[in-house]
Amino acid sequence: MELRHLRYFVAVAETLNLRRAAQRLCISAPPLTVQIRDLEAEIGTALLARRSKGRRLELTDAGQVFLEQARQMLAQAGQSVTLARRAAMGEIGGLTIGYNTVAALGVLPRILPALNTKWPGVRITWHSLNTPQQVEALSREELDLGFLCPPVPADTFELQELTRQPFIAVLPANDPLARAPAVSWLALSQKPLILCSRVLDPDSFRQIEQHFTSVGAVMRIVCELESCVSMIALVAAGNGSCIVPEYARSLCGDGVVCKPIDPPGVVRTLAVARKMGRSGLAESFYQFVVDTLACH
């Protein structure tokens, strides 16, 4: 049984006349008669019966039931085609996206309103992951896209830089340096330092270390943590000072002050990434993110 059998039967059932049904279908009556007979043979029962007089047909009880189901199947088939085309155009479907704290605070609030307006039919599952976790998940195609901090393997991923943020110093509010307009690397070398884990963010750690080395200073690291929230909390408790990206300023509350570092130079780059070769909705959303942020 094919969709054309259903269309032929519905046309005959609605006109109850083979000639008029054939005209509607733009075919001749004899082949239409053959198709209806083949359909009845496949089902195993008569769907149409000829009245004793004239050419008018009538539906059997089986034909009445089959007509309702045939209409539903044709409508479903049409809807499936429409949905498939919309999915191919990136209008509907599902995405799994990874993000880090930088994206959560600085980028996603700018993207989500535009996303909800443009693609209300897209269902997104979000996963909070650091960059190494996102790289692994993107490689296994468990994520469609990732908001992460480079570097990542250039031969595997397509990458578009979105923002660049300088690092700042977060000091206890009662620290003498809190009254200065900026803090030098040399001055920070005299403070107990709380840094982000070198395992989770080796690139930023390397940049920070190089700046201390360039002024002939050594870092006095007291601990390495996984999140800026934890780092700032320890500073507020008087356990040292920390060096964090600019976005973390929004996390600072009472008990700490934020100061620019002089000279600047350490930056945290946020990018959107996808595995090369991914198309469809992932490709459309990737370009949507790039275009949306470019407008800002």
Backbone hydrogen bonds, N-H to C=O, Kabsch-Sander energy under -0.5 kcal/mol:
donor,donor_aa,acceptor,acceptor_aa,energy
5,H,2,E,-0.8
6,L,2,E,-1.3
7,R,3,L,-2.5
8,Y,4,R,-2.7
9,F,5,H,-2.4
10,V,6,L,-2.6
11,A,7,R,-2.2
12,V,8,Y,-2.1
13,A,9,F,-3.1
14,E,10,V,-2.2
15,T,11,A,-1.6
16,L,12,V,-3.1
21,A,17,N,-2.4
22,A,18,L,-2.5
23,Q,19,R,-2.1
24,R,20,R,-2.1
25,L,21,A,-1.9
26,C,22,A,-0.7
26,C,23,Q,-0.6
27,I,22,A,-2.4
32,L,28,S,-1.2
33,T,29,A,-2.4
34,V,30,P,-2.0
35,Q,31,P,-2.3
36,I,32,L,-2.2
37,R,33,T,-2.1
38,D,34,V,-2.5
39,L,35,Q,-2.2
40,E,36,I,-2.4
41,A,37,R,-2.3
42,E,38,D,-2.2
43,I,39,L,-2.3
44,G,40,E,-2.6
45,T,40,E,-1.2
49,A,58,E,-3.0
51,R,56,R,-1.9
57,L,16,L,-2.1
58,E,49,A,-2.4
60,T,47,L,-2.0
64,Q,60,T,-2.2
65,V,61,D,-1.7
66,F,62,A,-2.7
67,L,63,G,-2.3
68,E,64,Q,-1.5
69,Q,65,V,-1.9
70,A,66,F,-2.8
71,R,67,L,-2.2
72,Q,68,E,-1.8
73,M,69,Q,-2.5
74,L,70,A,-2.4
75,A,71,R,-2.3
76,Q,72,Q,-2.6
77,A,73,M,-2.4
78,G,74,L,-2.3
79,Q,75,A,-2.4
80,S,76,Q,-2.5
81,V,77,A,-1.9
82,T,78,G,-2.1
83,L,79,Q,-2.9
84,A,80,S,-2.4
85,R,81,V,-2.2
86,R,82,T,-2.3
87,A,83,L,-2.6
88,A,84,A,-2.3
89,M,85,R,-1.4
90,G,87,A,-1.3
91,E,86,R,-3.0
92,I,86,R,-0.6
93,G,121,G,-1.1
95,L,123,R,-2.5
97,I,95,L,-0.5
97,I,125,T,-2.7
98,G,145,L,-2.3
99,Y,127,H,-2.1
104,A,100,N,-2.3
105,L,101,T,-2.1
106,G,102,V,-2.4
107,V,103,A,-1.9
108,L,103,A,-2.9
110,R,107,V,-1.5
111,I,107,V,-1.2
111,I,108,L,-0.6
112,L,108,L,-2.7
115,L,111,I,-2.4
116,N,112,L,-2.7
117,T,113,P,-1.5
118,K,114,A,-2.5
119,W,115,L,-3.1
122,V,119,W,-1.7
123,R,93,G,-3.0
124,I,122,V,-0.6
125,T,95,L,-3.0
126,W,124,I,-0.5
127,H,97,I,-2.4
129,L,99,Y,-2.3
129,L,127,H,-0.8
134,Q,130,N,-2.3
135,V,131,T,-2.7
136,E,132,P,-2.0
137,A,133,Q,-2.3
138,L,134,Q,-3.1
139,S,135,V,-2.0
140,R,136,E,-1.7
141,E,138,L,-1.1
142,E,137,A,-2.9
143,L,137,A,-1.1
144,D,96,T,-3.2
145,L,96,T,-1.3
146,G,273,A,-2.1
147,F,98,G,-2.2
148,L,146,G,-0.7
148,L,271,A,-2.2
156,T,153,P,-1.3
157,F,153,P,-1.7
158,E,274,R,-3.0
159,L,157,F,-0.5
160,Q,272,V,-2.1
162,L,270,L,-3.3
163,T,270,L,-1.6
165,Q,268,R,-2.4
167,F,266,V,-1.8
168,I,244,V,-3.5
169,A,259,K,-3.0
170,V,242,C,-2.9
171,L,169,A,-0.5
171,L,257,V,-2.6
173,A,255,G,-2.2
175,D,172,P,-1.9
178,A,175,D,-1.9
179,R,176,P,-1.2
180,A,177,L,-1.6
183,V,260,P,-2.5
185,W,262,D,-0.7
188,L,184,S,-2.0
189,S,185,W,-1.5
190,Q,187,A,-1.3
191,K,188,L,-1.8
193,L,220,R,-3.3
194,I,241,S,-2.7
195,L,193,L,-0.5
195,L,223,C,-1.9
197,S,225,L,-2.8
201,D,197,S,-2.2
205,F,201,D,-2.0
206,R,202,P,-2.2
207,Q,203,D,-2.1
208,I,204,S,-2.5
209,E,205,F,-2.5
210,Q,206,R,-2.3
211,H,207,Q,-1.7
212,F,208,I,-1.8
213,T,209,E,-2.3
214,S,210,Q,-2.1
215,V,211,H,-0.8
215,V,212,F,-0.8
216,G,213,T,-1.8
217,A,212,F,-2.8
220,R,191,K,-0.5
221,I,219,M,-0.9
222,V,193,L,-2.9
223,C,193,L,-1.2
225,L,195,L,-2.4
231,M,227,S,-1.8
232,I,228,C,-2.7
233,A,229,V,-1.9
234,L,230,S,-1.8
235,V,231,M,-1.7
236,A,232,I,-2.5
237,A,233,A,-1.3
238,G,235,V,-2.0
239,N,234,L,-2.5
241,S,192,P,-3.0
242,C,170,V,-2.1
243,I,194,I,-0.8
244,V,168,I,-2.2
244,V,242,C,-0.5
246,E,166,P,-2.0
248,A,245,P,-1.9
249,R,246,E,-2.2
250,S,247,Y,-1.4
251,L,248,A,-1.8
252,C,248,A,-0.5
252,C,249,R,-1.3
256,V,253,G,-1.1
257,V,171,L,-2.4
259,K,169,A,-2.8
261,I,167,F,-0.6
262,D,183,V,-2.7
268,R,165,Q,-3.2
269,T,267,V,-0.5
270,L,163,T,-2.5
271,A,148,L,-3.0
272,V,160,Q,-2.2
273,A,146,G,-2.6
274,R,158,E,-1.9
276,M,156,T,-2.5
278,R,275,K,-1.8
282,A,279,S,-1.0
284,S,280,G,-2.2
285,F,281,L,-2.8
286,Y,282,A,-2.1
287,Q,283,E,-2.1
288,F,284,S,-2.1
289,V,285,F,-2.5
290,V,286,Y,-2.0
291,D,287,Q,-2.7
292,T,288,F,-2.6
293,L,289,V,-2.3
294,A,290,V,-1.9
295,C,291,D,-1.5
296,H,292,T,-0.7
